[in-house]
Amino acid sequence: MTPDTRRTDFRLAMLLAALATLGPFSIDTFLPAMRAIGASLAASPVAIQQALTVYLFFYGLMMLWHGAISDAVGRRPVVLATTLLFALASLGCALADDLPTLLVFRALQGICGGAGLIVGRAIIRDRLAGAAAQKLMSQVTMLFSLSPAIAPVVGGWLFGAFGWHSIFVFMALIGAALFVASAAALPETLAPPSRQKLAATTLLSNYWQVLKKPEFDLLALAVSFNFAGFFLYVPSAPVFLMQHLKLSPQAFLWMFGPAVSGIMFGAFLSGRLAGRYSARTLVSFGYTLMFAAASANLAYHLFFPAALPWSVLPLTLYTIGMSVVAPTITLLLMDQFPHLRGTVSSLQGFTQTMLSSLTAGVISPLVWGSPLTLAAAMFAMLTTGFAMRTLFRRRLAAAGR
């Protein structure tokens, strides 16, 4: 690879990582202000939690379409349209004066927020294959993973200085900036002859072609449950940090900092090890790290009360393992359907986000009452993900692959 090619790939990785930040920024930036937003809009803590659940539901639902539409009309138009609409939806959230209005614009944010992540995966696989694709995917993950650490800190600062409305104004500025950057620099990587027909019957046929393959279902569920083991802590963050650890709304970095450091280091490891070890070896290594972290988390909270740094350090090790596993499995998924990479990326994102939505709206509120129940839920999610991966391996073995 020439120096010019490396520079081009790095610039593309930076842009794709920035596009992917719309999702986590929409989730994490307003977490420190959730209680205040609820009080301002006369909404109970459970009711204002739906501002996260509604966002995640539509975020996941629209993921079914982002990739498929990009398979039909190209990657670039989808990104441009969704970044512009995201900016407008964020302004709507900032101007909301009651909970129903906020939920409507949060839904519109969700409709637009996942396009950069979904279409970005397809762009990477359009351009590159094998170890090169995994390295670029890992670069994007590493850069993108900064946003969950930065977002709640920025949200806390904005909330403290200007009130909760400023958080959504900030999101609108991000959306507008990404629209301009994409218009100027995002390449179109899907040539017209390679595009699919944009028709309901074609889309449904493509979805069915992917979903009816058990290997896809098992791997998509494995990645989703792995992520859910960590994501449990995201909607639980206000309770976990402010109630159990007695921290202020400006101290969210205590959780997101270690977790995101782990995501970045895991993505770095995945890129460095790509091509040196088999996909199976990398995935097994990642699961070993995650089980070590989940076991340590559960054991600590069985015997000791929540305390810094011991209650957050396991998140670092868990997210290292999670980030080693995710890029490898994502590429395995897309390589099963080379002609439908956007659709595969959509369905994987849909699966993961729907489970995250269920986690945010139902599971996290059930377990955030104590650090022990959170740790137990993490272990259960990971075990389920590992079971999906084990079933996948058994199917390959039975088929002689």
C-alpha positions in Angstrom: 0.0 0.0 0.0 1.4 3.4 -1.1 1.7 6.4 1.3 -1.0 8.2 -0.8 -3.3 5.2 -0.5 -2.8 5.1 3.3 -3.6 8.8 3.6 -6.7 8.4 1.5 -7.9 5.4 3.5 -7.2 7.3 6.8 -9.1 10.4 5.6 -12.0 8.1 4.6 -11.8 6.4 8.0 -12.0 9.8 9.7 -15.1 10.8 7.8 -16.9 7.4 8.2 -16.1 7.5 11.9 -17.5 11.0 12.2 -20.7 9.9 10.4 -21.1 7.0 12.7 -20.9 9.4 15.7 -24.5 10.6 15.1 -25.8 7.5 16.8 -23.9 7.5 20.0 -24.0 11.3 20.3 -27.8 11.1 20.1 -27.8 8.6 22.9 -25.0 9.7 25.2 -25.0 13.5 25.0 -28.3 14.0 26.7 -27.9 11.3 29.4 -26.5 13.8 32.1 -29.6 16.0 31.5 -32.3 13.4 31.4 -33.7 14.2 34.9 -33.7 17.9 34.2 -35.4 17.4 30.8 -38.1 15.2 32.5 -38.6 17.9 35.1 -38.8 20.7 32.5 -41.4 18.8 30.4 -43.3 17.5 33.4 -42.4 13.9 32.6 -41.6 11.1 35.1 -38.2 9.3 35.1 -39.8 6.3 33.4 -41.6 8.5 30.8 -38.5 10.5 29.9 -36.6 7.2 29.5 -38.8 6.7 26.4 -36.9 9.5 24.7 -34.1 6.9 24.5 -36.3 3.9 23.8 -38.1 5.7 20.9 -34.9 6.9 19.4 -33.4 3.4 19.5 -36.6 1.8 18.1 -36.6 4.0 15.0 -32.8 3.9 14.7 -33.0 0.2 14.4 -36.2 0.1 12.2 -34.6 2.5 9.7 -31.5 0.4 9.6 -33.5 -2.1 7.6 -33.7 0.6 4.8 -30.5 2.5 4.9 -28.3 -0.2 3.5 -30.9 -1.6 1.1 -31.6 1.9 -0.3 -27.9 2.5 -0.7 -27.7 -0.8 -2.6 -30.2 0.8 -5.0 -29.4 4.5 -5.3 -25.8 4.6 -4.2 -24.1 5.2 -0.9 -23.6 9.0 -1.1 -27.2 10.2 -1.6 -28.3 8.3 1.5 -25.6 9.9 3.7 -26.4 13.4 2.4 -30.1 13.1 2.9 -29.9 11.7 6.4 -27.3 14.1 7.8 -29.4 17.1 6.7 -32.6 15.6 8.2 -30.8 14.8 11.4 -29.7 18.4 11.8 -33.3 19.6 11.4 -34.7 16.9 13.8 -32.2 18.0 16.4 -33.4 21.6 16.2 -36.9 20.3 16.6 -35.8 18.5 19.9 -34.3 21.8 21.1 -37.5 23.7 20.5 -39.8 21.0 22.1 -41.9 22.2 25.0 -43.7 18.9 25.9 -42.8 15.2 25.9 -44.9 14.2 22.9 -43.1 16.8 20.7 -39.7 15.7 22.0 -40.5 12.1 21.2 -41.6 12.9 17.6 -38.3 14.6 16.9 -36.3 11.9 18.7 -38.0 9.4 16.4 -36.9 11.5 13.4 -33.3 11.6 14.8 -33.5 7.8 15.1 -34.6 7.5 11.5 -31.6 9.4 10.3 -28.9 8.6 12.9 -27.8 5.1 11.8 -27.2 5.8 8.1 -23.5 6.7 8.5 -22.7 3.5 10.4 -24.6 1.2 8.1 -23.6 2.8 4.8 -20.0 3.3 6.0 -19.6 -0.5 6.5 -20.7 -1.1 3.0 -18.4 1.6 1.6 -15.4 -0.1 3.3 -16.3 -3.5 1.9 -16.9 -1.9 -1.6 -13.4 -0.6 -1.6 -11.4 -3.3 0.2 -11.3 -7.0 1.0 -9.6 -9.3 3.5 -7.1 -8.0 6.0 -7.2 -4.5 4.4 -10.9 -4.2 5.0 -10.6 -5.4 8.6 -7.8 -2.9 9.2 -9.9 0.0 7.9 -13.0 -1.2 9.8 -10.9 -1.3 12.9 -9.6 2.2 12.3 -13.2 3.5 11.9 -14.2 1.6 15.1 -11.2 3.1 17.0 -11.9 6.7 15.9 -15.7 6.3 16.3 -15.3 4.9 19.8 -14.1 8.3 21.1 -17.6 9.6 20.8 -19.3 7.7 23.6 -16.6 9.0 26.0 -16.8 12.5 24.7 -20.5 12.8 24.3 -21.7 12.5 28.0 -18.9 14.8 29.1 -19.8 17.4 26.5 -23.5 17.0 27.4 -22.7 17.6 31.1 -20.8 20.7 30.3 -23.4 22.1 27.9 -26.2 21.3 30.4 -24.3 22.9 33.2 -23.5 26.1 31.2 -26.5 26.6 29.0 -29.3 24.2 29.9 -30.6 21.1 28.2 -31.8 22.8 25.0 -28.1 23.5 24.1 -27.4 19.8 23.9 -29.8 19.4 20.9 -28.5 22.6 19.3 -25.0 21.0 19.5 -26.4 17.8 17.8 -27.9 20.0 15.0 -24.5 21.6 14.4 -22.8 18.2 14.2 -25.4 17.1 11.6 -24.9 20.2 9.5 -21.1 19.9 9.7 -21.3 16.3 8.5 -23.6 17.2 5.7 -21.1 19.7 4.4 -18.1 17.4 4.9 -19.8 14.5 3.1 -20.9 16.7 0.2 -17.3 17.8 -0.2 -15.4 14.6 0.4 -17.5 11.4 0.5 -16.8 9.1 -2.5 -19.5 7.1 -4.3 -18.3 3.5 -4.2 -21.2 1.6 -5.7 -21.2 1.8 -9.5 -24.6 2.0 -11.3 -24.2 -1.5 -12.9 -23.8 -3.0 -9.4 -27.0 -1.5 -7.9 -30.1 -3.4 -7.0 -33.6 -2.6 -8.2 -35.4 -0.3 -5.7 -38.7 -2.1 -5.4 -40.6 -3.5 -2.5 -40.6 -7.1 -3.9 -36.8 -6.9 -4.5 -36.1 -5.6 -1.1 -38.3 -8.2 0.6 -36.6 -10.9 -1.5 -33.2 -9.7 -0.5 -34.1 -9.5 3.2 -35.5 -13.0 3.1 -32.4 -14.3 1.2 -30.2 -13.1 4.1 -32.5 -13.9 7.0 -33.2 -17.5 6.0 -29.5 -18.3 6.3 -29.0 -19.6 9.9 -25.3 -18.7 9.8 -26.3 -15.0 9.4 -28.9 -15.2 12.1 -26.5 -16.8 14.6 -23.6 -14.4 14.0 -25.8 -11.3 14.0 -27.3 -12.4 17.4 -23.8 -13.2 18.7 -22.6 -9.6 18.0 -25.9 -8.1 19.3 -25.8 -10.0 22.7 -22.1 -9.2 23.1 -22.8 -5.5 22.7 -25.9 -5.7 24.9 -23.7 -6.9 27.8 -22.0 -3.5 27.7 -25.0 -1.4 26.5 -26.9 -2.4 29.7 -24.7 0.2 31.5 -25.5 3.1 29.0 -29.2 3.7 29.9 -28.3 2.7 33.5 -25.5 5.3 33.7 -27.5 8.0 35.6 -28.5 5.5 38.3 -25.2 3.6 38.3 -23.0 6.7 38.5 -25.1 9.2 40.4 -27.0 6.8 42.8 -24.6 3.8 43.3 -21.3 5.6 42.9 -22.5 9.0 44.3 -21.0 11.0 41.4 -22.2 14.3 39.8 -23.7 14.7 36.3 -20.4 16.1 35.2 -18.6 12.9 36.2 -19.9 10.5 33.5 -16.4 10.1 32.2 -15.7 7.8 35.1 -17.8 5.1 33.3 -17.5 6.1 29.6 -13.8 6.8 29.8 -12.6 3.3 30.8 -15.3 1.7 28.5 -14.3 3.7 25.5 -10.6 3.2 26.1 -11.3 -0.5 25.9 -13.2 -0.1 22.7 -10.3 1.9 21.1 -7.7 -0.5 22.3 -9.7 -3.5 21.2 -10.2 -2.0 17.7 -6.4 -1.3 17.6 -5.7 -4.9 18.4 -8.1 -6.1 15.8 -6.4 -4.1 13.1 -2.9 -5.1 14.2 -3.7 -8.8 14.4 -5.7 -8.8 11.1 -4.0 -11.2 8.6 -1.7 -12.6 11.3 -4.2 -14.9 12.9 -7.4 -16.6 11.7 -10.8 -15.1 12.2 -11.6 -18.0 14.5 -8.5 -17.3 16.7 -9.3 -13.6 17.0 -13.0 -14.3 18.0 -12.0 -16.9 20.6 -9.4 -14.5 22.0 -12.0 -11.7 22.3 -14.5 -14.0 24.0 -11.8 -15.0 26.6 -11.3 -11.4 27.5 -15.1 -10.7 27.8 -15.7 -13.7 30.0 -12.7 -12.7 32.2 -14.2 -9.2 32.6 -17.8 -10.3 33.2 -16.7 -12.9 35.8 -14.6 -10.4 37.6 -17.4 -7.9 37.6 -19.9 -10.4 39.0 -17.4 -11.7 41.6 -16.5 -8.2 42.9 -20.1 -7.1 43.4 -21.0 -10.4 45.1 -18.7 -9.5 48.0 -18.1 -5.7 47.9 -20.1 -2.5 47.5 -19.9 -0.4 44.4 -16.7 1.7 44.4 -14.3 3.4 42.1 -12.3 2.2 40.2 -13.3 -1.5 40.8 -16.9 -1.1 39.6 -15.8 0.4 36.2 -12.5 -1.4 35.4 -14.3 -4.6 34.2 -16.0 -2.5 31.5 -12.5 -1.7 30.0 -11.6 -5.4 29.6 -15.1 -6.3 28.4 -15.0 -3.7 25.7 -11.5 -4.7 24.6 -12.8 -8.2 23.9 -16.0 -6.9 22.3 -14.0 -4.7 19.9 -11.7 -7.6 18.9 -14.7 -9.8 18.0 -17.0 -7.3 16.3 -15.0 -6.3 13.1 -14.1 -9.9 12.4 -17.7 -11.1 12.7 -19.1 -8.1 10.7 -16.8 -9.0 7.8 -17.8 -12.6 8.0 -21.4 -11.6 7.7 -21.0 -9.4 4.7 -18.8 -11.9 2.9 -21.7 -14.4 3.0 -23.6 -12.1 0.5 -21.1 -10.0 -1.6 -23.9 -8.7 -3.8 -26.0 -7.5 -0.8 -23.5 -5.9 1.5 -25.7 -2.9 2.3 -28.7 -5.2 3.1 -26.5 -7.4 5.3 -25.2 -4.3 7.1 -28.8 -3.1 7.6 -30.0 -6.4 9.0 -27.1 -6.7 11.3 -27.6 -3.2 12.6 -31.3 -3.7 12.9 -30.8 -6.9 15.0 -28.3 -5.1 17.3 -30.3 -2.0 17.7 -33.6 -3.7 18.4 -32.0 -5.7 21.2 -30.4 -2.5 22.4 -33.9 -0.8 22.4 -35.3 -3.7 24.4 -32.4 -3.4 26.8 -32.8 0.3 27.3 -36.6 0.2 27.7 -37.2 -3.0 29.6 -34.1 -4.9 30.8 -31.9 -2.0 32.1 -34.7 -0.6 34.3 -35.2 -4.1 35.8 -31.6 -4.5 36.7 -30.2 -1.1 37.4 -31.4 -1.2 41.1 -28.0 -2.7 42.2 -24.5 -3.1 40.7 -24.8 -6.9 41.3 -27.9 -7.3 39.2 -26.2 -5.2 36.4 -23.2 -7.5 36.6 -25.3 -10.6 36.5 -27.2 -9.3 33.4 -23.9 -8.6 31.7 -22.8 -12.2 32.3 -26.1 -13.5 31.0 -26.0 -11.4 27.8 -22.4 -12.5 27.1 -23.2 -16.2 27.7 -26.1 -15.9 25.2 -23.9 -14.3 22.6 -21.3 -17.0 23.1 -23.9 -19.7 22.7 -24.9 -18.2 19.3 -21.3 -18.2 18.2 -20.9 -21.8 19.3 -24.0 -22.9 17.3 -22.5 -21.2 14.3 -19.2 -23.1 14.7 -21.1 -26.4 15.0 -23.0 -25.7 11.8 -19.7 -25.1 10.0 -18.2 -28.3 11.4 -21.3 -30.3 10.4 -21.0 -28.9 6.9 -17.2 -29.8 6.8 -16.1 -26.1 6.6 
